[in-house]
Amino acid sequence: MDTVKERLSFYLLQKGINKSEFGRRIGVSSAFITSMRKSIQPDKIAAIKQNFPDLNTDWLLTGEGDMLKPNSQNEVEDLTADERAELKMAMAEGRVTYIPLIHIDSVGGMNSENLLTAGEQYAERMIPFINARENDWAILQSGTSMVPTIPPGSILHIRKVHNWQEYFGYGGDFVLWLTDDRRITKQVLKYVPDPQHYIVCHSYNPEVEDEELPKSMIREVWKVVNVLISKGW
């Protein structure tokens, strides 16, 4: 992450904060991040410090040090004791593969905007997953439509489904890459009246209703293999 724009986008993605919410809290428009150049004005830095006290603004400006201030670091980076024990055992057994964490997100809401555009994607770092395959990816989840099962800030271990038009695997969780370049995370259910042309997108958040989605709107399908709910390695 070479620029302030990239680092700020990464921080917001990790925290599950969309651009509109960020803009409201510091008094700018939702297009502020998109239109950012190489630097950021001192008054905006002051507003960020006040409204996002866990963010290390030295890291934001220079890329040096940790993203979060020391008293906030464990919230994002620590695994639980059980997760560490499971990972250690899997590594000893040779069941761990490092896969790239791609700088892109999938959002829970059918009509919500992604925090990152498809043109901004790049490999941030390699992270370990148990029973991963060479061509698997890891991406970040944003939005609240899939809580509590997949909360914002989760890391999704995903695997491309090549023959989804013939067989979807109803009941599983998938990242659907749509023809308009949005990525959405949903549990996919069978649309009984017309399963050939539609699927049902189910949200785990009980406040979000199911919606039918035409298969013609889907460009790619990625199965969610694993979800890392703690916020980082």
Salt bridges, closest charged atoms under 4 A:
GLU21 OE2 - ARG24 NH2 2.84
GLU21 OE2 - ARG25 NH1 3.95
ASP43 OD2 - LYS44 NZ 3.04
ASP54 OD2 - LYS15 NZ 2.95
GLU75 OE2 - LYS15 NZ 3.22
ASP78 OD1 - ARG84 NH2 3.87
GLU93 OE1 - ARG95 NE 2.63
ASP105 OD1 - ARG183 NH2 3.22
GLU124 OE2 - HIS103 ND1 2.54
GLU124 OE1 - ARG125 NH1 3.80
ASP136 OD2 - HIS157 NE2 2.73
ASP136 OD2 - ARG159 NH2 2.84
ASP180 OD2 - ARG182 NE 2.93
ASP181 OD1 - ARG219 NH1 3.05
ASP194 OD1 - HIS197 ND1 3.09
ASP210 OD1 - HIS202 ND1 2.72
GLU220 OE2 - LYS160 NZ 3.65
